[in-house]
């Protein structure tokens, strides 16, 4: 009988263990099911991840970052997004875009926040072909009932200069002066730096100089960008043979300075001067 009772006890323990495993599996499925059907429980609108500063080129598309922290899953049916812009010239805010449930409206042409990104908590605003006047402070306002949070981003719009060298003539005779112009156009903001440098075989390194250099004031274009020209006047001699002159342009929109070069070549037999424009690498 003792043996029978022992076998019965083992059987009861196994049954209880099996029941516990079934209950635990059911409870785990229930928790997972609730988590999937209530994703908002993990998403919080009390914290916004946003860039402090962003820069975009004129006429490029911009994505202004704004993300809800907390969860990769958000129920957008109970989520609201509003984007505003405050210009540099005015303190007045302008509404750009809003999204509430099934309603979305763009007050700036082409402005959009993609719903598939919203489901991951990403409320970033996309703007096509950004213009100079759209620089300023952007604010995203996110509501996930019952929470609300704000994020701010400063957007800078820049335009890089298009630069070129112009020679008055390809060849001069005698001791006539030559004028070389270095023009940069279509850049923004206004501040730009143009310098002239010279390379010779006697001194094989680029040295900055200012003699014979005149730079005009910047001129504003109709689209808000700027132009500027720097002139270099030369009266070459045989000593200047195979001298390389360089116009270097620095601007905030450029990752590296622009460098435009030309080589001055003298022909003693013909008593002439030849100027050859070269863009790119120079001799070491």
N, C-alpha and C positions, 0 to 999 in steps of 0.2 A: 504493500500500500504506500510505503514511503517513496518507493521508486515511481509509482503512478502519480503521486502528488508532485514529485519533482518535475516529471515530464509535463504535467498540467501547468506548473508555474512557468516553465520555459516557454510553453506555447502562449500563455497569457502575456509574458514579457514581449515576445515577438510580435504579438498582435498589437500591444500598446505602442511598441516602437514603430510599427508600420503605420498606425493611426497618426502618430506624431509627425512622421515624415509627410504623410498626405496633408495634414493640417498646415504644416510649415510651407509646403509647396503651394497650397491654396492661398495662404496668407501672403506669400511672396508675389504670387500672380496678382492678388488683389492690390497690393501696394504699387506694383508696377503699372497696373491698369489705371489706378488713381493718378499716378504721376503723369501718365501719358494724356489723360483726359483733362488734367488740371495743370498745364505747364506754367500758368501764370504764378503758381505758388513759388516757383524758383526765380522768377524774373522780378526785378525791383526797379522801379522808376525813380528811386530816390538818389541814384547815382548815374551820371552821364559821363561816358568817356568821349572827349572831344579834343581835337587839335587846338593848340593855342594860336598857331600861325600857319597859313598855307599860301602858296604862291602859284600862279598860273599864267601862262603866256596869253597874250591878246589873241582872240579868235579860237583858242583851244577850249576843249570841254573841261569842266571842273567838277570834281567830286568833293564836297565839303563834309568832312567826317563827323559823325555823331552816332554813338552806340550805347545801348542800354546795358549796364553791367549786370551779371548775375546768372544768366542762363542762355544757352543756345536756342531755346524754344520759347516763343511768346505767342499768346493767343491774340491775334491782331483784331479779333472782333470786339475786344474791350480795350483797344489801344487807340490813342489819338496823337497825331503829329502835326505841329505847326512850325513853319520856318519863316523867319523875319530877316530883313536886311536894314541896317542903318548906314547911310552913306557917309563919306568923309566930310562932305560939305554941310550936312544937316543932321540934327539930332532926332529927326522924325523916323520912326520905324515903318517899313513897308512890308506887308504880308506877301510872301512869295508862293507858298504852297501849304495845303492842309489836307489831312487824311483822318477820317473818323469812320470806323467800321467799313461799310460799303461805299462811303462817299469820299471822293478825292477831287481836288480842284487845284489847278495851277494858275496863279495870278501873274507869273512871269512865263512867257512863252517857252515851252520845252522843259520847264522845271519838273522833276519827277523824283519820287522815292519809291523804289521797287518793292511791291508786297512780298515777294519771295525773300528779300533781304530783311524785311521787317519781322518775318517769322523767326529770324535768328537774332533779333534785337538790334539790327543795323538800320538806323534811320537816316543814313547819309543822303544828302541832297545832290542830285546831278543837274548841272546847268550846261547847256550846249553853247558854244561860240561866245565865250565871256568877253565883255567889252570893258574899256577902261573905267567907265562910270560905275561899274558894278563892284568896284573895290570898296571895302568897308567891313563893318562888324556884322557877322551873321549869328543868329540865335535860333537854336532848335528847342522847342518846348514839347516834351513828351509826357503823356498821361497814360498810365496803366492803372486803371481803377483799383484802389482809391488813391494811388500815389501819383506824384507829379515832380518833374525835375527839369532843369534848364542847362543848356550847354552853349558856350560862346566860342566863335572862331573868327579870327581876323584874316580876311582874304586880300592879298596883294596881287594886282594885275600888272604885268610887265611886258615890254616889247623889246626885242633885241635889235641892235642897230645893223643895218645893211651897209657895208662900207666898201669903198672903191677908191683907186688912185686914178688921177687924170693927168696926162702930160700935155702941156701947151703945144709942143711940137715934138716929133720923133728925133729931130736933129737940128742943131744950131751951129752957126759958123762964128769963128773968131771968139771974142769975149762977150758975146751976147748973154744976157741973163736968162735963166730958165726958171719957170714957176711950176711947181708941182702942187696939186691940190689933193687932199685926202678928205673925202666926204663920208659922213655917217648920217643915215636917214632912217626915219620910222621908229625911233627908240622912245622908250618911256620907262621910268620917270626921267625928268629933265637932266639930272646930273650925269655928266660924262667927262672922261678924261682922255685927251689926245696928246701924245708926246711923240717927238721925233728923235731917232737914234741913228748913229753912223758907225759903219764897220769898214776898216781898212786893213790891207795886208800888213802894214807897219804896226797896227794896234788891233789885233784880231779879236776884238770883243765889242759888243754894242754899247756905245756911250751916248747918253742923252745930251742934247744940246738945244738951245733956243734961238741962236742967232739966225736971222732971216725968216723966223717963223711968225706968222700972224694967224690967229684963230678968231673966227667971227663969233658974235653972240649966237646962241641957239635960237632957232626960229620954230614957232609952233605951227603945226599943220591943222587942217580942218578937223581931222579925226582925233586930235588931242596928242598925237605923237610929236616928236621933235626932230629937227635936222640941224647939223652943224658942219662947217668946213674949216679945215686948217690948211694954210698955204705955206709952202716952203720956197723961198727965192734963192737961186744958186747962180754964181758966176764961176763956172768950173774952169780949172786949169789942168795942165798935164799931171800935176801932182795928185789930182783927184781921180786918176785913171783906176778903173775897177773898184770904185768905192760903192758900197751898198748902203742905201738909205732906207730907213724903216719908219713907217707910221704905225704906232701902237695905240689901240683903242681899248679902254677899260670901261665897263658898264656893269651895273648890278645884275643885269639879266644874263650876263655871259659867265659860263663856268671857267673860262680862261680868256685872256685878252686876245683880241684880233690883231694880227700882224701882217701888214702889207709892205712888200719890199720892192725896190727898184735898184738897178745897177747902172752906174754911170761909167761909160767907156769912152776914152779919148782916142782919136786917130790923128796922130801928129802929121802924117803925110798930106792929109786932106784938110788939116786945120779945122776939123769938125768935132762935135760932141754928140755921142749917141747915148740915149737913155733907154734902157730896157726894163720893162716892168716885170717883176717876178713875184708871184704870190706863193707862200709856203716856206719850205726849208731854205736855209741859207748855209753857206760854207762854215765849217767849224774851225 
